[in-house]
């Protein structure tokens, strides 16, 4: 079946349909699933045979007055008219069912599943090429949902998706224009009165909207390759800042949050190795990566390999927001992370809630038994720090210690904190 552009595929039939006075038509986009894998497994001849078989099965389910054309490597477009909505839906469901049936080729079994998006239209339009574009948009969501159902074009959803695309493009432009920067929130050893590190936190100095916190743009990065680009930038910027501080006489570690999508990238460790090689003076332990507890639970085997690979590079890995998951204890015992950050929701309320105080105490005892370092997030007052010290937790960060600050303020802040630490100072002891 030869490929045709959308105008040639749809316009003639729609014109005939309009002249005949038919009031409803459907344009559908049928995108074969995992066709590249099938093509690799069966070879070019098998792939071509699969396309012919797919076209045969689709055509067999279409009404007599219909048109089918291949418009891409593994993509078909079909249009038919003269049926009510329920009848149209039945046709589309039959197409999916027919394609789902196993297929035999030269003694080998293959599957020709597909994602199907549809655009219903009446005599007012839209134009054929726009109708197909809408059907392709619906097919994209069908493929992402992977639920084996027909997905119909949803105009409000399409507008929302287009807005997300524009906002993601603006984030990419902002990176290129230098609008993003990192702030650093100190992490301190309360017992010794020392600053031991800082967490790097991204900010966006938007020219129209002003200073934006992560909540305003980080959710847009979920499930998108842009998360990897932003993550690469954060790590590179943090390493460069660590080197600048070291040259100025300030030695500390910096922790960076890593998104699940970025962490799962197949060449993450190789790229991290290259970034670290640019700053050999930093040494082991200068960089720490933080992963969410929920990620560690849901992707345990992958995360375990990731942690071990990072440790081989001298990069520590910490679990962030500990206590928010529901299977934490079993996995924590097996996961070789260096430290665990107790979620701030427990720390913040533990002075007034016996339940939260008991949870914090239990977590601290557990981490001590497992040989993991505990870090308390959300220390908002001097009393929070005193209560944690009484429980044996010495490492903390939070607004009661310091808010995130620009990099150029860190050196002065460290000197001031260590000159007069709020919880006093106990001399370091030799182990």
C-alpha positions in Angstrom: 0.0 0.0 0.0 1.5 3.3 -1.1 1.8 6.3 1.2 -0.4 9.3 0.5 -0.5 12.8 2.0 -3.6 13.6 4.2 -5.3 15.8 1.5 -5.2 13.1 -1.1 -6.4 10.5 1.4 -9.4 12.3 2.8 -10.5 15.2 0.6 -12.1 13.2 -2.3 -14.1 11.0 0.0 -15.3 13.8 2.3 -16.3 15.8 -0.8 -18.4 12.9 -2.0 -19.9 12.5 1.5 -20.9 16.2 1.7 -22.5 16.1 -1.8 -24.5 13.0 -0.7 -25.8 14.9 2.4 -24.3 12.5 4.9 -24.2 14.2 8.3 -21.5 12.3 10.2 -18.1 11.0 9.4 -15.1 9.6 11.4 -11.4 10.1 10.6 -9.2 7.7 12.4 -5.4 7.3 12.9 -4.2 3.7 13.4 -0.6 3.5 14.8 0.8 0.0 15.1 2.4 -0.7 18.5 6.0 -1.7 18.9 6.4 -2.2 15.1 10.1 -1.4 15.2 10.6 -4.4 17.5 8.6 -6.7 15.2 10.6 -5.4 12.2 13.9 -6.2 14.0 12.7 -9.7 15.0 11.2 -10.7 11.6 13.4 -8.7 9.3 12.4 -6.3 6.5 10.4 -9.0 4.6 8.5 -9.9 7.8 7.9 -6.2 8.5 6.5 -5.6 5.1 4.3 -8.7 5.3 3.0 -7.4 8.7 2.0 -4.1 7.1 0.1 -5.9 4.4 -1.6 -8.1 6.9 -2.5 -5.1 9.1 -4.0 -3.3 6.1 -6.0 -6.4 5.2 -7.4 -6.7 8.7 -8.3 -3.0 8.9 -10.0 -3.0 5.5 -12.0 -6.0 6.4 -13.7 -4.1 9.2 -14.4 -0.9 7.4 -17.8 -0.1 5.8 -18.1 -0.4 2.0 -17.9 3.4 1.5 -14.6 4.0 3.2 -11.0 4.8 2.4 -7.8 3.4 3.9 -4.3 4.6 3.3 -0.9 4.2 4.8 0.4 7.6 5.8 3.6 6.7 7.7 6.0 3.8 8.3 3.6 2.0 10.6 0.6 4.4 10.5 -2.7 4.2 8.7 -5.5 6.6 8.2 -9.1 5.7 7.5 -12.3 7.7 6.9 -15.9 6.5 6.5 -19.3 8.2 6.7 -23.0 7.5 6.8 -23.1 5.8 10.2 -24.3 6.9 13.6 -21.9 7.4 16.5 -22.5 4.0 18.1 -22.0 2.2 14.7 -18.8 4.1 14.1 -17.6 3.1 17.5 -18.4 -0.5 16.8 -16.3 -0.4 13.6 -13.3 1.1 15.5 -13.6 -1.5 18.2 -13.7 -4.3 15.6 -10.5 -2.9 14.0 -8.6 -3.1 17.3 -9.9 -6.6 18.0 -8.9 -7.8 14.6 -5.4 -6.4 14.9 -5.0 -7.9 18.3 -5.4 -11.5 16.9 -2.1 -13.3 16.7 -0.5 -13.5 13.3 1.6 -16.3 11.8 4.4 -15.7 9.4 6.8 -18.4 8.3 6.1 -20.4 11.4 6.6 -17.6 13.8 3.9 -15.9 15.9 3.6 -12.1 16.0 1.1 -9.6 17.3 -0.2 -6.5 15.5 -1.7 -4.5 18.3 -2.4 -0.8 17.6 -3.3 2.5 19.1 -6.4 4.1 17.6 -7.4 7.8 17.7 -10.6 9.1 16.1 -12.0 12.4 15.2 -15.8 12.7 14.7 -16.8 15.4 12.2 -19.9 16.8 10.6 -20.6 18.9 7.5 -19.0 22.0 9.2 -15.5 20.5 9.1 -12.7 20.7 10.1 -10.6 20.5 7.0 -9.3 17.0 6.2 -5.7 17.6 7.3 -6.9 19.1 10.6 -9.2 16.2 11.2 -6.3 13.8 10.7 -4.1 15.8 13.0 -6.7 15.7 15.7 -7.0 11.9 15.2 -3.3 11.6 15.5 -3.4 13.6 18.7 -6.0 11.2 20.1 -3.9 8.2 18.9 -0.9 9.6 20.9 -3.0 9.4 24.1 -4.2 5.9 23.2 -0.6 4.8 22.9 0.4 6.4 26.1 -2.6 4.9 28.0 -1.9 1.4 26.5 -5.4 0.3 27.5 -6.5 -1.2 24.2 -9.3 1.3 23.8 -10.4 3.8 21.1 -9.5 7.4 22.1 -11.5 10.2 20.7 -10.2 13.7 20.1 -10.9 16.0 23.0 -10.6 19.7 22.1 -10.2 21.0 25.7 -7.5 18.4 26.4 -5.8 19.2 23.2 -5.7 22.9 24.2 -4.2 22.0 27.6 -1.6 19.7 25.9 -0.6 22.5 23.5 -0.2 24.9 26.5 2.1 22.3 28.2 4.1 22.0 25.1 4.5 25.8 24.9 5.5 26.0 28.6 8.1 23.2 28.2 9.6 25.0 25.2 9.8 28.1 27.3 11.7 26.2 30.0 14.1 25.0 27.4 14.6 28.6 26.1 15.1 29.7 29.7 17.9 27.2 30.2 19.6 28.5 27.0 19.2 32.1 28.1 20.6 31.6 31.6 17.4 32.4 33.4 17.7 29.4 35.8 20.0 29.4 38.8 20.6 27.3 42.0 20.1 28.3 45.6 21.7 26.3 48.4 20.1 25.3 51.7 22.7 24.4 54.3 22.8 21.0 56.0 24.4 21.2 59.5 25.7 19.0 62.2 23.9 20.5 65.2 26.0 18.7 67.9 29.3 19.8 66.5 28.1 23.2 65.2 29.4 22.6 61.7 28.1 23.0 58.2 28.6 19.7 56.4 26.8 20.3 53.1 24.0 22.0 51.2 21.1 21.0 49.0 21.0 22.5 45.6 17.5 23.9 44.7 16.6 25.2 41.3 15.0 28.6 40.7 13.7 30.4 37.6 14.3 34.1 37.2 11.4 34.5 34.7 11.6 37.9 32.9 7.8 38.4 33.0 6.7 36.3 36.0 9.5 37.1 38.4 11.2 34.6 40.6 9.6 31.2 40.3 9.8 28.3 42.8 10.1 24.7 41.5 6.4 24.0 42.1 5.6 26.3 39.2 7.7 24.4 36.6 9.1 21.1 37.9 5.7 19.3 37.5 5.9 20.2 33.8 9.0 18.1 33.5 7.5 14.8 34.7 7.4 12.1 32.0 9.3 14.3 29.6 12.8 14.2 28.2 13.2 17.8 29.3 13.6 16.4 32.9 16.9 14.9 31.8 18.1 18.1 30.3 17.3 20.1 33.4 18.8 17.4 35.6 22.1 17.5 33.6 22.2 21.3 34.0 21.6 21.1 37.8 24.4 18.6 38.3 26.9 20.5 36.1 26.1 23.8 37.8 26.4 22.2 41.3 29.8 20.7 40.5 31.1 24.0 39.1 29.9 25.7 42.3 31.6 23.1 44.4 34.9 23.7 42.6 34.5 27.5 43.0 33.9 27.1 46.7 36.9 24.8 47.1 39.1 27.3 45.3 37.8 30.0 47.8 38.7 27.8 50.8 35.2 26.3 51.5 35.0 22.6 51.3 31.6 21.0 51.6 29.3 18.5 49.9 26.3 19.4 47.7 23.2 17.2 47.2 21.1 17.3 44.0 17.7 15.9 43.5 17.4 13.4 40.6 14.1 12.8 38.9 13.1 9.2 38.2 13.2 9.8 34.4 16.7 11.2 34.6 18.0 8.5 36.9 16.6 5.7 34.6 18.5 7.1 31.6 20.7 4.3 30.2 23.8 6.4 30.1 23.3 8.4 33.3 26.3 6.9 35.0 28.6 7.4 32.0 27.6 11.0 31.7 28.0 11.6 35.4 31.5 10.1 35.1 32.4 12.6 32.4 31.0 15.5 34.5 33.0 14.4 37.6 36.2 14.1 35.5 36.1 17.8 34.8 36.7 18.5 38.5 39.3 16.0 39.8 40.1 18.2 42.8 36.7 17.7 44.4 37.4 14.1 45.4 35.0 11.5 46.6 31.9 12.5 48.5 31.6 16.0 47.2 28.4 15.2 45.3 25.4 13.5 46.7 22.3 12.5 44.7 18.9 12.4 46.3 16.1 10.1 45.1 12.5 9.9 46.3 11.5 7.1 48.6 8.6 6.3 46.3 11.0 5.8 43.4 13.2 3.5 45.4 10.2 1.4 46.3 8.7 1.1 42.8 12.0 0.6 40.9 14.0 -1.2 43.6 16.2 -3.4 41.4 17.1 -0.5 39.1 17.7 1.8 42.0 20.0 -0.7 43.7 22.2 -0.9 40.6 22.1 2.8 40.3 23.2 3.3 43.9 26.1 0.8 43.6 27.3 2.4 40.3 27.3 5.9 41.9 29.1 4.7 45.0 31.9 3.3 42.7 32.3 6.9 41.4 32.5 8.3 45.0 29.0 9.8 44.7 26.7 9.1 47.7 23.0 8.5 47.2 20.4 9.5 49.8 16.7 8.7 50.1 14.5 11.8 50.2 11.1 12.3 51.9 11.5 9.1 53.9 8.3 8.1 55.6 5.9 9.0 52.8 6.0 5.5 51.3 4.3 2.4 52.5 6.9 -0.4 52.1 9.9 1.5 53.2 11.4 -0.8 55.9 11.8 -3.9 53.8 13.5 -2.1 50.9 15.6 0.1 53.1 17.3 -2.9 54.6 18.4 -4.0 51.2 19.2 -0.7 49.5 22.8 0.5 50.0 22.1 4.2 50.4 24.4 6.3 52.6 21.8 8.5 54.2 18.1 9.0 54.7 16.2 12.3 54.9 13.2 12.1 57.2 10.2 13.8 55.6 9.6 17.3 57.0 6.0 16.6 57.7 7.0 14.4 60.7 9.7 16.8 61.9 7.5 19.9 61.7 4.7 18.5 63.8 6.6 16.3 66.3 6.7 19.0 69.0 2.9 19.0 69.2 2.0 15.5 68.0 3.0 12.4 70.1 2.3 10.2 67.1 4.8 12.1 64.9 7.3 12.2 67.7 7.0 8.5 68.0 7.4 8.0 64.3 10.6 10.1 64.2 12.0 8.2 67.2 11.2 4.9 65.5 12.8 5.9 62.2 15.9 7.1 64.0 16.2 3.8 65.9 15.7 1.9 62.7 18.3 3.9 60.7 20.8 3.5 63.5 20.3 -0.3 63.5 20.8 -0.4 59.8 23.9 1.8 59.8 22.2 4.6 57.8 22.8 8.3 58.5 19.7 10.2 59.4 19.0 13.8 58.2 16.0 15.7 59.6 14.3 18.0 57.1 11.9 20.8 58.2 13.8 22.0 61.3 11.9 25.3 61.8 12.8 26.3 65.4 15.5 26.0 68.0 13.2 23.6 69.9 13.0 21.2 66.9 16.8 21.0 66.9 16.9 20.4 70.7 14.3 17.6 70.5 16.2 15.9 67.6 19.5 16.1 69.5 17.8 14.5 72.5 16.8 11.6 70.2 20.3 11.2 68.8 19.7 12.9 65.4 22.5 15.4 64.7 22.2 16.3 61.0 19.4 18.7 60.0 18.3 21.3 57.5 15.3 23.6 57.5 14.2 27.2 57.7 15.0 27.3 61.4 18.7 26.9 60.3 18.7 28.8 57.0 16.5 29.4 54.0 17.9 28.5 50.6 20.4 31.3 49.6 22.4 32.3 46.5 25.8 30.7 46.1 27.7 33.9 46.8 26.2 34.2 50.3 27.1 30.7 51.4 30.7 31.4 52.5 29.8 34.2 54.8 26.8 32.3 56.2 29.0 29.3 57.0 31.5 31.4 58.9 28.8 33.1 60.9 27.0 29.9 61.8 30.2 28.1 62.9 31.3 31.2 64.9 28.2 31.0 67.1 26.1 27.8 66.4 22.6 28.0 67.9 22.8 24.6 69.7 26.3 25.1 71.1 29.2 22.9 70.1 30.5 19.6 71.3 34.1 18.7 70.5 34.5 16.0 67.8 35.6 12.7 69.2 37.9 10.2 67.5 36.3 6.9 66.7 
